[in-house]
Amino acid sequence: MKILVLNCGSSSVKYKLIDSESKEVLADGGVEKIGLPDSFLKFKRPDGTKGVITVNMPDAKEAVKNVLNLLTDPKEGAVKSLDEIDAVGHRVVHGMDKFSKSMLITPEVIEKIQECYTVAPLHNPANMAGIDAITQLMPGKPQVGVFDTAFHQTMPAKAYMYPLTWEAYEKHGVRRYGFHGTSHRYVSRRACEFLGLDYEKQRIITCHIGNGASITAIKDGVSIDTSMGLTPTEGLMMGTRCGDVDPGALVYLMKRMNLDVDGLSNLINKKSGVAGISEISSDMRSIEDGVAKGDERCTLTMDMYEYRILKYIGAYAAALGGVDVIVFTGGVGENQLGTREVICRKLEYLGVTFNPEANKRGIETLLSGPDSKVKVVAIPTDEELMIAQDTAEIVAGK
């Protein structure tokens, strides 16, 4: 099947057209700066060259319309007609505990997605705008929602509950939901295929490390704990998000800095993390450059960043009763060789040995040595392929 995968954000739309059986990417691109006068659509051609179309796109519907026009363009397109596209798969960020798997889009599913707006006010309405656009522009075309949170709905209550009031959970849905679920599901399965292991008999720790970052503990094929929580702010130190921090410190800062709720949200989501400590950049490549030049603040930032990853791996090894496989993925996890080596060498107590010759960027590679008690791998994530395959299976009725 030819599946159009859409990831609609508040100001952007990313898309891929994928053959779900051959796994071939037939088209790949994205719209940026939606709602601004200089909005544009960028895309990759089959020969690897890139194209850009500058056009005013005031909203998601217009952005998706331009994507569909490009896909069927006589010169730049990938299909002759939209009829060749069998279905559309959408990334949906938050499903709370309403969805434990990908779902065919129906009025009932749409209603439940909208019920999650309160916990994902920036993401879910944008995801929903993409669904609405396809409904209007490709009427009758099957659509599937693939939820970032779904994979983690197997967590036991002891892992997902917060020690707040029962009312906070029962009336307001405050609990751990986790994110990056599609990525954690893909790389954990792919790692076992790569290693020739039975997925449902392994203790796996997946480290999705990018500008946003999370770590998941997977036992016998299901998620039992993950570092992100009600929102994607909890857990690891990230590009601009603070990760774990004393809640009392936030109350203190609200008073001392005279912050309202929006001000606090901006502080912990957009001004903290790597950018907040380094005061240079949220990009770990810039931090690496600073460390190489002997910059003390960059060195501290890197130390904090790696320490938190190391701490979560240790905690999840304890929760799993040991670990068989550790997976690195995400922009940093796939490409930042120094961080992978530092972490692996500090996991010797778990029986990890490290093979520096295998530490290469952007490829599937076995990082651990032949005598390592734990297999450590880097697996580039492919959330779009996972969305395409889920969509094809659901539409085919499998």
ZAMARGU-4260 file (C-alpha; in steps of 0.2 Angstrom, whole numbers, plus 5000, padded with zeros to 4 digits):
<rodrens>
0) 5000/5000/5000 | 5005/5018/4997 | 5003/5027/5013 | 5004/5046/5016 | 5011/5049/5033
5) 5008/5066/5041 | 5015/5075/5056 | 5006/5091/5058 | 5013/5104/5071 | 5007/5121/5076
10) 5018/5129/5062 | 5024/5115/5052 | 5018/5099/5042 | 5031/5085/5039 | 5026/5071/5026
15) 5032/5055/5019 | 5024/5044/5005 | 5029/5026/5009 | 5026/5010/5001 | 5022/5000/5017
20) 5027/4983/5009 | 5044/4988/5001 | 5047/5001/5014 | 5052/5013/5000 | 5050/5031/5003
25) 5042/5038/4987 | 5041/5056/4993 | 5048/5066/5008 | 5046/5084/5013 | 5038/5097/5024
30) 5030/5114/5026 | 5037/5127/5038 | 5032/5144/5045 | 5013/5140/5042 | 5003/5156/5046
35) 5018/5168/5041 | 5020/5177/5025 | 5036/5168/5021 | 5030/5150/5023 | 5037/5137/5011
40) 5037/5119/5006 | 5053/5110/5005 | 5055/5092/4997 | 5068/5079/4992 | 5068/5073/4974
45) 5072/5054/4970 | 5089/5059/4964 | 5093/5067/4981 | 5092/5085/4976 | 5081/5097/4985
50) 5067/5109/4980 | 5058/5123/4989 | 5042/5131/4984 | 5038/5148/4993 | 5019/5151/4994
55) 5008/5159/5007 | 5000/5145/5018 | 4989/5153/5032 | 4983/5137/5040 | 4986/5118/5040
60) 4972/5115/5027 | 4982/5126/5015 | 4998/5117/5019 | 4991/5100/5017 | 4983/5106/5000
65) 5000/5111/4994 | 5008/5095/4999 | 4994/5085/4989 | 4997/5096/4974 | 5015/5093/4975
70) 5013/5074/4976 | 5002/5074/4960 | 5013/5087/4951 | 5017/5081/4933 | 5035/5086/4935
75) 5039/5084/4954 | 5026/5072/4959 | 5026/5054/4965 | 5009/5049/4960 | 4998/5053/4945
80) 4982/5054/4956 | 4978/5055/4974 | 4968/5039/4971 | 4985/5030/4971 | 4986/5034/4989
85) 4978/5020/4999 | 4977/5029/5016 | 4984/5042/5027 | 4993/5039/5044 | 4994/5054/5057
90) 5005/5056/5071 | 4995/5061/5086 | 5005/5066/5101 | 4993/5063/5116 | 4981/5049/5118
95) 4981/5049/5137 | 4974/5032/5143 | 4961/5032/5130 | 4971/5023/5116 | 4983/5008/5119
100) 4985/5006/5100 | 4984/5014/5083 | 4966/5018/5078 | 4956/5020/5062 | 4949/5038/5063
105) 4931/5038/5066 | 4919/5052/5074 | 4921/5043/5091 | 4940/5043/5090 | 4940/5061/5085
110) 4930/5065/5100 | 4943/5056/5111 | 4957/5065/5103 | 4949/5081/5107 | 4946/5076/5125
115) 4965/5076/5126 | 4967/5094/5121 | 4969/5099/5140 | 4985/5090/5142 | 4992/5093/5125
120) 4985/5111/5120 | 4999/5114/5107 | 5000/5097/5099 | 4983/5088/5098 | 4974/5103/5090
125) 4988/5104/5077 | 4987/5085/5074 | 4968/5086/5073 | 4970/5100/5060 | 4979/5088/5048
130) 4965/5075/5050 | 4952/5088/5046 | 4962/5094/5031 | 4963/5076/5024 | 4944/5074/5027
135) 4940/5089/5017 | 4953/5087/5003 | 4952/5068/5001 | 4935/5063/5006 | 4932/5045/5010
140) 4950/5041/5011 | 4954/5030/5026 | 4964/5038/5040 | 4973/5031/5055 | 4979/5040/5071
145) 4996/5033/5078 | 4998/5039/5096 | 5015/5044/5104 | 5008/5038/5121 | 5000/5022/5116
150) 5015/5010/5118 | 5017/5015/5136 | 4999/5011/5141 | 5006/4994/5147 | 5015/5002/5162
155) 5009/4996/5179 | 5000/5008/5190 | 5015/5008/5202 | 5025/5016/5187 | 5013/5028/5180
160) 5005/5035/5196 | 5011/5051/5204 | 5011/5052/5223 | 4999/5067/5222 | 4981/5067/5228
165) 4969/5054/5221 | 4958/5068/5215 | 4973/5074/5204 | 4972/5057/5195 | 4954/5053/5195
170) 4947/5070/5191 | 4961/5078/5181 | 4970/5063/5173 | 4987/5067/5181 | 4998/5052/5179
175) 5013/5047/5168 | 5009/5044/5150 | 5025/5044/5141 | 5030/5049/5124 | 5041/5044/5109
180) 5031/5028/5110 | 5032/5025/5091 | 5050/5027/5091 | 5053/5016/5106 | 5042/5002/5099
185) 5051/5003/5082 | 5069/5003/5088 | 5066/4990/5101 | 5059/4978/5089 | 5072/4982/5075
190) 5086/4980/5088 | 5080/4962/5091 | 5079/4958/5072 | 5096/4966/5070 | 5103/4955/5084
195) 5093/4939/5080 | 5084/4939/5097 | 5067/4935/5102 | 5059/4952/5106 | 5046/4945/5118
200) 5060/4937/5129 | 5071/4952/5132 | 5074/4966/5144 | 5078/4981/5134 | 5082/4999/5138
205) 5079/5011/5123 | 5087/5028/5124 | 5078/5041/5112 | 5091/5055/5113 | 5087/5071/5103
210) 5082/5089/5106 | 5068/5080/5115 | 5073/5064/5124 | 5066/5049/5134 | 5071/5032/5140
215) 5060/5017/5141 | 5061/5000/5150 | 5054/4986/5140 | 5051/4969/5147 | 5045/4954/5136
220) 5039/4966/5122 | 5030/4979/5133 | 5034/4996/5140 | 5035/4995/5159 | 5042/5012/5163
225) 5047/5028/5154 | 5055/5044/5158 | 5043/5057/5151 | 5027/5060/5161 | 5010/5069/5159
230) 5019/5080/5147 | 5036/5079/5138 | 5044/5090/5151 | 5049/5076/5164 | 5064/5065/5163
235) 5081/5069/5155 | 5089/5085/5152 | 5084/5091/5135 | 5088/5104/5122 | 5076/5117/5130
240) 5066/5107/5143 | 5072/5105/5161 | 5068/5087/5164 | 5067/5081/5182 | 5067/5095/5194
245) 5061/5098/5212 | 5043/5104/5210 | 5046/5115/5226 | 5059/5124/5216 | 5046/5129/5203
250) 5035/5136/5216 | 5049/5146/5223 | 5054/5153/5206 | 5036/5158/5203 | 5036/5169/5218
255) 5054/5175/5216 | 5053/5179/5198 | 5034/5184/5198 | 5030/5171/5185 | 5012/5167/5180
260) 5008/5149/5174 | 5012/5154/5156 | 5029/5161/5161 | 5033/5146/5171 | 5028/5135/5156
265) 5040/5145/5145 | 5054/5144/5158 | 5053/5125/5159 | 5049/5121/5141 | 5059/5134/5131
270) 5072/5142/5141 | 5079/5127/5152 | 5089/5111/5148 | 5105/5112/5137 | 5101/5130/5132
275) 5097/5136/5149 | 5113/5130/5157 | 5125/5133/5143 | 5118/5150/5138 | 5125/5146/5121
280) 5114/5134/5111 | 5101/5119/5113 | 5111/5110/5100 | 5123/5097/5107 | 5135/5099/5092
285) 5138/5117/5098 | 5141/5110/5116 | 5153/5097/5109 | 5162/5111/5100 | 5163/5121/5117
290) 5169/5106/5127 | 5183/5104/5114 | 5188/5122/5116 | 5188/5120/5135 | 5173/5130/5139
295) 5168/5127/5157 | 5149/5130/5155 | 5149/5118/5140 | 5158/5105/5150 | 5146/5106/5164
300) 5131/5105/5152 | 5138/5089/5144 | 5142/5081/5161 | 5124/5085/5167 | 5117/5078/5151
305) 5126/5062/5151 | 5124/5059/5170 | 5105/5060/5168 | 5105/5047/5154 | 5117/5036/5164
310) 5106/5038/5180 | 5090/5032/5170 | 5099/5017/5162 | 5104/5012/5180 | 5087/5014/5187
315) 5078/5005/5173 | 5091/4990/5174 | 5086/4989/5192 | 5067/4990/5188 | 5070/4976/5174
320) 5080/4965/5186 | 5094/4967/5174 | 5096/4971/5155 | 5100/4962/5139 | 5099/4975/5126
325) 5102/4994/5127 | 5097/5004/5111 | 5103/5022/5106 | 5092/5032/5094 | 5087/5049/5090
330) 5097/5063/5083 | 5110/5063/5097 | 5109/5045/5101 | 5112/5040/5082 | 5126/5053/5079
335) 5135/5059/5095 | 5149/5047/5096 | 5157/5054/5112 | 5141/5053/5122 | 5138/5035/5117
340) 5156/5030/5122 | 5156/5039/5139 | 5140/5031/5144 | 5145/5014/5138 | 5161/5014/5147
345) 5152/5019/5163 | 5141/5004/5161 | 5155/4992/5164 | 5147/4987/5181 | 5133/4979/5171
350) 5145/4969/5160 | 5145/4981/5145 | 5161/4981/5135 | 5163/4994/5121 | 5170/4992/5104
355) 5176/5010/5098 | 5179/5004/5080 | 5160/5001/5078 | 5155/5018/5085 | 5150/5026/5069
360) 5136/5039/5065 | 5119/5036/5058 | 5119/5018/5055 | 5114/5002/5063 | 5129/4996/5073
365) 5133/4984/5087 | 5143/4995/5099 | 5147/4982/5112 | 5161/4970/5112 | 5160/4951/5108
370) 5163/4948/5127 | 5149/4960/5133 | 5136/4953/5144 | 5124/4967/5137 | 5121/4970/5119
375) 5122/4989/5115 | 5117/4995/5098 | 5113/5011/5089 | 5097/5009/5078 | 5091/5024/5068
380) 5073/5027/5072 | 5060/5027/5058 | 5043/5033/5066 | 5036/5036/5049 | 5038/5018/5043
385) 5030/5012/5059 | 5015/5024/5056 | 5014/5018/5038 | 5014/5000/5043 | 5001/5002/5057
390) 4990/5012/5045 | 4992/4998/5031 | 4988/4984/5044 | 4973/4993/5051 | 4966/4998/5034
395) 4968/4980/5028 | 4959/4974/5043 | 4973/4963/5050
</rodrens>
